[in-house]
């Protein structure tokens, strides 16, 4: 399967809430490291994680573009949007862009991770400033705990 086809199928499965189709794109011990929900390893865990998407929103749209692959690593830019279910957000359409990284094993995903402006995505949903600060500090602390960042401390 071409890498561009893989990312298209990935986006379609995630946006439609099809956990079975999404999990099938991963190796049996693959990890989906979601920037909101954290890492989930194994197909069952990936399906459970995707089910939580609908807790906070609906009417998802995910578009990948500029997909490139070099060996076992692929990157693709994306646009993501959804209608928030948070009562404080009053149904606002949340939109953000980002970049997905796909660590591959053949035609399957061994690990998916992403980078986007988490603060902007949360602010659109009317999270209070103190809550945004707590979330930001939580993620900063977890980053500082990772071994590959020790030289930066």
Legacy VTK file of the C-alpha trace (Angstrom):
# vtk DataFile Version 3.0
C-alpha trace
ASCII
DATASET POLYDATA
POINTS 153 float
0.000 0.000 0.000
1.264 3.472 -0.830
1.913 5.732 2.162
-0.589 8.327 0.923
-3.278 5.614 0.818
-2.386 4.555 4.377
-2.802 8.081 5.768
-6.077 8.525 3.838
-7.453 5.288 5.319
-6.154 6.298 8.769
-7.973 9.653 8.624
-11.200 8.137 7.286
-11.300 5.446 9.982
-10.571 7.898 12.793
-13.021 10.557 11.593
-15.831 8.021 11.168
-15.152 6.373 14.543
-14.372 3.027 12.925
-12.064 1.580 15.585
-11.779 -1.778 13.859
-10.556 -0.229 10.600
-8.161 2.114 12.427
-6.695 -0.618 14.636
-6.210 -2.879 11.602
-3.756 -0.337 10.152
-1.436 -0.941 13.137
0.844 -3.836 13.969
-0.589 -6.063 16.710
1.591 -4.266 19.278
1.361 -0.855 17.590
0.979 2.377 19.545
-1.269 5.339 18.827
0.147 8.255 20.826
-2.701 10.762 20.791
-1.809 14.337 21.780
-4.938 14.576 23.959
-5.353 11.013 25.275
-1.740 9.818 25.430
-0.265 6.537 24.152
-2.386 3.436 23.616
-0.659 0.193 22.679
-2.295 -2.790 21.011
-5.310 -2.927 18.718
-7.863 -3.269 21.545
-6.457 -0.211 23.317
-6.478 1.783 20.062
-10.156 0.914 19.523
-11.010 1.995 23.083
-9.082 5.253 22.657
-10.898 6.091 19.417
-14.248 5.514 21.153
-13.346 8.415 23.478
-13.193 10.838 20.532
-16.998 10.920 20.540
-17.086 11.847 24.249
-15.855 15.347 23.426
-17.067 15.928 19.911
-18.828 14.808 16.770
-18.844 15.532 13.049
-15.100 14.909 12.753
-13.139 15.789 9.633
-9.489 14.854 9.197
-7.464 15.613 6.079
-3.839 14.637 5.578
-1.744 16.214 2.844
1.912 16.450 1.755
2.558 12.866 2.859
6.202 11.814 2.570
7.936 8.576 3.481
11.585 7.734 3.855
12.236 4.130 4.766
10.255 3.187 7.857
9.183 6.737 8.772
6.445 8.821 7.207
5.168 12.319 7.915
2.034 14.099 6.791
0.566 17.499 7.551
-3.083 17.593 8.497
-6.186 19.664 9.150
-8.565 18.408 11.854
-11.943 19.711 12.969
-14.978 18.694 14.993
-18.037 20.117 16.721
-17.368 20.298 20.457
-19.770 18.607 22.859
-18.456 20.580 25.835
-21.426 22.551 27.203
-19.217 25.610 27.752
-18.174 25.565 24.098
-21.783 25.825 22.886
-21.200 23.567 19.872
-18.274 25.549 18.469
-16.414 24.091 15.491
-12.896 23.338 16.782
-10.192 23.478 14.100
-6.437 23.003 14.176
-3.596 21.817 12.002
-0.711 19.555 12.818
1.791 16.968 11.664
1.522 13.214 12.079
4.520 10.907 12.333
4.091 7.305 11.252
6.747 4.784 12.304
6.113 1.873 9.984
6.684 -1.865 9.855
6.008 -2.755 6.230
2.518 -1.527 5.387
1.402 -1.267 9.016
1.857 1.442 11.612
4.167 0.546 14.487
3.698 3.926 16.181
1.686 7.013 15.362
2.405 10.315 17.103
1.504 13.894 16.343
2.216 17.511 17.087
-0.334 20.327 17.093
-1.140 23.389 19.164
-2.938 21.681 22.036
-3.568 24.995 23.824
-5.306 26.502 20.799
-7.490 23.409 20.408
-8.512 23.519 24.071
-9.015 27.296 24.160
-11.578 27.031 21.346
-13.612 24.814 23.675
-13.862 27.502 26.384
-11.553 25.869 28.923
-10.757 28.286 31.746
-7.227 29.773 31.709
-6.244 28.011 34.956
-7.387 24.679 33.528
-5.328 25.305 30.372
-2.316 26.091 32.560
-2.735 22.826 34.505
-3.001 20.816 31.299
0.084 22.520 29.844
2.101 21.863 33.002
0.998 18.220 33.046
2.338 17.681 29.544
5.531 19.650 30.263
6.182 17.468 33.316
5.652 14.267 31.337
8.077 15.523 28.667
10.716 16.274 31.291
10.325 12.742 32.664
11.235 11.129 29.343
14.821 9.805 29.177
15.621 11.414 25.812
15.079 14.871 27.338
17.436 14.467 30.320
20.301 16.290 28.557
18.060 19.364 28.210
17.369 19.673 31.928
LINES 1 154
153 0 1 2 3 4 5 6 7 8 9 10 11 12 13 14 15 16 17 18 19 20 21 22 23 24 25 26 27 28 29 30 31 32 33 34 35 36 37 38 39 40 41 42 43 44 45 46 47 48 49 50 51 52 53 54 55 56 57 58 59 60 61 62 63 64 65 66 67 68 69 70 71 72 73 74 75 76 77 78 79 80 81 82 83 84 85 86 87 88 89 90 91 92 93 94 95 96 97 98 99 100 101 102 103 104 105 106 107 108 109 110 111 112 113 114 115 116 117 118 119 120 121 122 123 124 125 126 127 128 129 130 131 132 133 134 135 136 137 138 139 140 141 142 143 144 145 146 147 148 149 150 151 152
